[in-house]
Amino acid sequence: MFVRNLQAMSVVPLLFLLAGVSSQCLTGDDRPSMMNPTSKKSLTTARFIFALDSLKKTALIESRDNVFYSPHSIHQALSLAYFGSRSTTEEALRKALRIPNDLSKVDVQRYYAFENSLKLQLDSQNNGSSDYEYTSANRLWITDKRKVRECMLDFFGDQLEKTDFQTDPDAARVRINDWVSNMTKGHIRDLLSPQNIDEGTDLVLANAVYFKGLWQSRFDPADSKKDLFYSTGSQNSMVTYMQQKGTFNHLISELLGAHILELPYKGEQISMFVLLPPFATARSVNSGDGNGARGDGDGVRQLIERITSLVGARELHDILNDGVPPRDVEVYLPRFEIEKELPLPLLLQALGVGELVVPNGADLRGFLEDGEKPLHLGDAVHRARIEVTEEGTTAAAATALFTFRSGRPLQPAVFNANHPFVYLIYNKPLRSILFCGIYRSPSPPQSN
């Protein structure tokens, strides 16, 4: 057990009002002889693009405040919904998840099962290691008053649990909250309130991600010092900067218009990447005083526009997976802690799957046997927390969708994150962005 380290947790529960029917389970051919050989590359790329797309849209929704959430967790939850979707809901989810047209739903299911087995293998290899802890799990709680399709029971196995929502919805809510708390090591508690679960709740789909690790190269707390952070808005603030001089993967990407620094965690399979726009673009004249930033000071906004373009996304993808040559760097990074609730319904609307949160709008018939009414989704919430310290980072995130019946230079580079920046926590073996964040200020902007 260690303290002041990196911990990242994310939970995405989706609670669905189920009432669905379909004459087929997934497609007309649920048993192809083998997994499509292109599935791995296509679907990992799709997940990467989904993460960047969600970051771009979240940055527009949360245009002034800090941002922290888990695109991985949201993607997993929407994937669970996709397996049971039909008609326009299926097409909307396919587009939002960036699933290529040449892959069938069965191809996606096969890769889902394959990746779950890979996760188990990686967890087993890392078992007992002090480098880091990483777990990712999915769970479905479905009403015991409905008949679940056999193929869904076979596919999800012990990930699916029959639950009596009708008799005692509060007990079901407590059981789900306990699972969330257990998966996130107690960092996400009481995710669902009594208002989120009632007698009409039929299904909860959830994903939980937990990560905890130490920096590969720790910051010495004795070197930390307070200095000015040029925040979004007119008010700049004093913050504590962690600092160290060492060898890090660092480059200046002209294509992305940013300094990029990789801070790996022990084991070097998961890293934080900090993307810092130039200071000149991060600040702009505000009310004539020249001391503050206007919005993102354009720097973060321009950076996100670049990394979400076709060429920029390819550049970032190569950087995250292939790395860059190391060099001597002086690093100055704020020590910070953020807890946020993401307006997930707005994000789902922006992603093109807003019908999931429209009463009677979604078609999720695929989970149940014939004879039931269509299912639909009612609302959504995502909560996240991160703490970055000298030894690492602590982060937690939770999302809920709930339903109701209705060449090295001689001089070291200086990486001084003293103005708004973007950061990603990236899992290299799975090629997945676990968490995204935008650090704009040490504290939320004050209302006028």
Salt bridges, closest charged atoms under 4 A:
ASP53 OD1 - LYS57 NZ 2.53
ASP53 OD2 - ARG98 NH2 3.31
GLU62 OE2 - LYS340 NZ 3.53
ASP65 OD2 - LYS340 NZ 3.01
GLU90 OE1 - LYS105 NZ 3.41
GLU115 OE1 - ARG47 NH1 2.79
GLU133 OE1 - LYS185 NZ 2.63
ASP144 OD1 - LYS145 NZ 2.99
GLU161 OE1 - ARG139 NH1 3.32
GLU161 OE2 - ARG175 NE 3.12
ASP164 OD1 - LYS145 NZ 3.04
ASP170 OD1 - ARG173 NH2 2.78
ASP202 OD2 - ARG146 NH2 3.71
ASP202 OD1 - ARG405 NH2 3.76
GLU262 OE2 - LYS428 NZ 2.72
ASP296 OD1 - ARG440 NE 2.36
ASP298 OD2 - ARG294 NH2 3.15
ASP298 OD1 - ARG301 NH2 2.76
GLU305 OE1 - LYS56 NZ 3.64
ASP328 OD1 - ARG408 NH2 3.48
GLU330 OE2 - LYS245 NZ 3.71
GLU337 OE2 - ARG385 NH2 2.88
ASP363 OD1 - ARG365 NE 2.70
ASP370 OD1 - ARG149 NH2 3.13
GLU372 OE1 - ARG146 NH1 3.38
GLU387 OE1 - ARG385 NH2 3.58
GLU390 OE1 - ARG4 NH2 3.21
GLU390 OE2 - ARG335 NH1 2.85
GLU391 OE1 - ARG218 NH1 3.55
